Amino acid sequence: MTELGARIRAYRLMRHMTVRGLAGEAQASPSFISQLERGQTSASIGMLRRIAGALGLTVADLFNDEEEVGHRVVRRSQRPELPMSPGTRKYLISQRPLRNLEMYAGEFDPGASTGAEPYTHGDSQEILLVLRGQVTIWLGSASPQVLTGGDSVEYRTSVPHRLANQGDEVAEVLWVISPPTPA
């Protein structure tokens, strides 16, 4: 129980989350999270699922006591695909358990976007790099910016943002987020 709590605390700190922040994401009380991290209480499987999800992990990750591996190869054909809007494909490049950063590759067909409305996720640093094609990004109340191959933009994930391909060819982008944001 003490080891599990220590792992939860370590992942929470890696993500720069407060006890209160993790509690809110996991639908638990801050005192419960604090007691769990100190090994003074246990948690149900359902609660562990919510905590793991809030940390961007699986329940199995919470119990994995192996040291970090040296390297992990992910073949393009083996990238996990995340559900997105029609015409948009997003692939996880960084492998779980996410530690210091998360990285995604994305493809946007002409006219495709991240959705009709801007969204936020946590309060981390995010960098978007356009690998090929052209995308338009909306950040908060700023004017939209058109980015083409080789262009990048950096922003906080707490700023409402939206991405769309208003060009006539497939756009390919890369997102890097540090620390990982809650799921």
Salt bridges, closest charged atoms under 4 A:
GLU3 OE1 - ARG7 NH2 3.70
GLU37 OE2 - ARG12 NE 2.61
GLU68 OE1 - ARG99 NE 3.74
GLU107 OE2 - ARG76 NH2 2.96
GLU107 OE1 - ARG89 NE 2.89
ASP109 OD1 - ARG89 NH2 2.86
ASP123 OD1 - ARG156 NE 3.20
GLU126 OE1 - HIS121 NE2 3.25
GLU126 OE1 - HIS161 NE2 3.53
GLU172 OE2 - ARG76 NH2 3.82
GLU172 OE1 - ARG132 NE 3.02
